[in-house]
């Protein structure tokens, strides 16, 4: 699981909001460089959605190994194929949202936060310029500020 739903849950907790406030979907990611088919990704999403059908959110499942195949159409520029989940998370739009969590077989949770957790818990939104554009960042922060107006948004050019 990664990005928005995790970050927004933390912000909601810190602000004493309903934990579901402002969350539209749950991002579940995996990495399968052998099967890059959309059909496989959709089947996995369908299966996970059936398991989580009681949740009030859309389940959005993405094989990060195939993101390069659709990214240009959605965002207007090509990207290189990712080599791992960590490689993908390293490029996500903000330092606070470059975050993934998974449950290990032991039941423990493993957090992947390449830029640390200070921005997340400090409610600071800082651009991760590794891959995104200023427009993508500004659109995302404008949307987030509507739900969490106390966020400290660091301007792209700062």
N, C-alpha and C positions, 0 to 999 in steps of 0.2 A: 504494500500500500504506500502511496506517496502523495506528496505535494499538498494541494489545496485543502482537502478534508482534514488532514492532520494539523496543518497550520491554523486553519479556521477554528477547529475544535479548541486548540490551545488559546487562541485569542478570546473565544467565547468564554472559556473557563476563567481567564484572567480578568475579563470584564464583567463576570457574573451574569452573562447572557445565557439564555437557553443554549445548550450545547449544539443544537441543530441550526441555530441562527445563521442565515446566509449561505449555508452549504447546499449546493445544488447536485453534487454528484460525489461518488467515491471513486478515486482513481486506483485501480489495481493494475500493477505492471508485472511483466515477466519477460524473460529473455530466452528466445528459442531461435537461434540462427540457422537451424536445419529446416524448420517449417515456417516459411515466411508468408504463407497463404492467409488471405483475409478470411477465408472460410474457417480455418482452424481458430483464428482469433475470435471470430464470432461464436463458434461453438463453445469455446472456453468462457466467453462472456455470458452466453446463455446459461451454461451450467452454474457459474458463480452467482448469476442473478437469481436463479431458482433457489440456491442455498440461502441467499440473503433477501428473499422476497418480502420479509417483514420490515425491512428498513425503508424509511420514507424517501430514499434517494435513488437516483439513477446510478447504476453500476457501469463504470467505464473501464473496460479492460483493454490494455494495449500491450502488444509484443514490441518492446523497445528495439528489437533487432530489425523491425520492418518500418520504423518511423521515417527513415530517409525516403521511403517509397511514396509517401503522401505529403511530406512536409512542405515541399515547394508549392504544391497546389493550394495548401491552406494558408501558408505564411509568405509566399512570394519569392522564396530563395531556396536553393539546394543546400542540403547538409550532408556530411559524410555519414556512412553507417556507424552506428554505435557498436562498441565491442563488448559491452557488459551493461548491467543495470547501473553500476556506479558511473560509468562513462556517460550514460544518459542523464542521470540525476545531476551530474556536474554541470550540465548546460541549462538547467531549468531557470526560469526568468528572474528569480530573486534569490538572494542569499538565504532568506528565511524559508522559502518554499523549496529549496534544493534539499529535500528531505525524504527519506524512505525508511520504512520500518517493516520488519518481517519477524515472524515467530519461528524460532528454531525448534528442532525436534524435541529438545529438552523442555519446551514450554516457555523458555526465556525469550524476551524480545530483543532484537538487534536493531539499533538505530544507525542509519548512515546519514551523516550530516557533514558534507565536505567543507562547509563554511562555518561550522560550529552551530551552536544553539543560542548564542547571545542575541542575535537580531530577532529570532523567533520570540524569545521570552521578553525581550525589550520592546516588542511590537514595532520594530524598525523594518521598513521595507526599503531594501537597497538593491539596485540593479545588479544582476549577474550578466555582464556584457559578453560572456563567452560565446553566445550564439544569437541572442535576440536583438531586435532593433529598438530604437527609442520609441517608435510608435507602439510596438507590442507592449513594452514596459508601461508607457503612459496609459494605454487602454486598460491594462490589468490593474494598475494602481487606482485609476478613476473608479473602476467597478468596485474594488475593495473598500475604498473610502466611503462609499454609500452605505455599506454595512458596518464598517468599523472606523468611524470618523476620527478616532483618537490615534490612529496609526501615524507614526512619524515616517513620512515618505521622503527618502533622499532623492533629490532631483537627478535625472540622468546625467546632466552635465556637471554635477558637483565634484 
